[in-house]
Amino acid sequence: MSYFGICGVHGVNACVHVVYLMCSILQAHGIGNDAVGIASIRGKGEVKVVKCLTPRGLLIDLPLTPKLVEELNGRTVLASTGSYTVAEKKSYRYIQPFIDCRKELFLLHDGYVENYVKYYRELKERGHKFATEVNNDVISSEVVVHMLEECIEDAINLLDALLMVCSKLGNDLRGIVVAAHRDVEDACAIAVCRDMSKVRKVAVAVDENSWAFASFRDRVLSREAALGMKVLAPVLSLMSEPTTEILRYGEAVLLTPGKLVKRCIHQDRKRVLIEW
């Protein structure tokens, strides 16, 4: 069974603590990882992305040298880690985060997209280039970042754009989606979408100077107890009076220091309704 953990930190020793969060997610379930991707966003849109394969299942295989930590230690750091088929394919192109054509949007996805082929073909006809494309097929999650690229042109903000994508994909979108824009270093949109397995959730925390989030599952391989807010333990002690919350299914939020803006996504058989 493939497993992904996604997490992010803004403001609090971001690079080091995002690695702690990844360890927290994986060690709690006793699962190693074979793919690690970290994106760090500094001021003025400067971005550093590191992708690493660790086939031995050890997070310490990630070459976090002091020089690399300094390069990655931007104000906002997003990361993805997990057990996945990328190690077998030996290709970094399959490792998250996924990036849009303009290299402005970064997306993490703990989930998948049903019927993704039709979206992929439509996007390709409109000129989008896919990093994971091999033999006219792609990783389903990459279609989400290219749809976001189109929607953000008409959106009020990143959360608005992500809600548009959720509306377009409807019940085809599963799991947790996280999006960040390189020029908005204090914001991060998260959608916890309707998921058939009902196991994917995300914990978030904000204080006046920083925010953090981490995905977790109620059960992975067996019937472990849900991690809940424990998944954020590595950073909660460093935040001053954090406001914490676990997002329910069908919720999306925009994280900024000191503020958590929430929107709801309600789905029925005919359409997706967005509550404002």
Secondary structure, 3 states (H helix, E strand, C coil): CCEEEEEEEECCCHHHHHHHHHHHHHHHHCCCCCEEEEEEECHHHCEEEEEEECCCCCHHHCCCCHHHHHHHCCCEEEEEEEECCHHHHCCHHHCCCEECCCCCEEEEEECCECCHHHHHHHHHHCCCCCCCCCCCCCCCCHHHHHHHHHHHHHCCCHHHHHHHHHHHHHHHECCEEEEEECCCCCCEEEEECCCCCCCEEEEEEECCCCEEEEEEECCCCCCCCCCHHHHHHHHHCCCCCCEEEEECCCEEEEEECCEEEEEEEEECCCCEEEEC
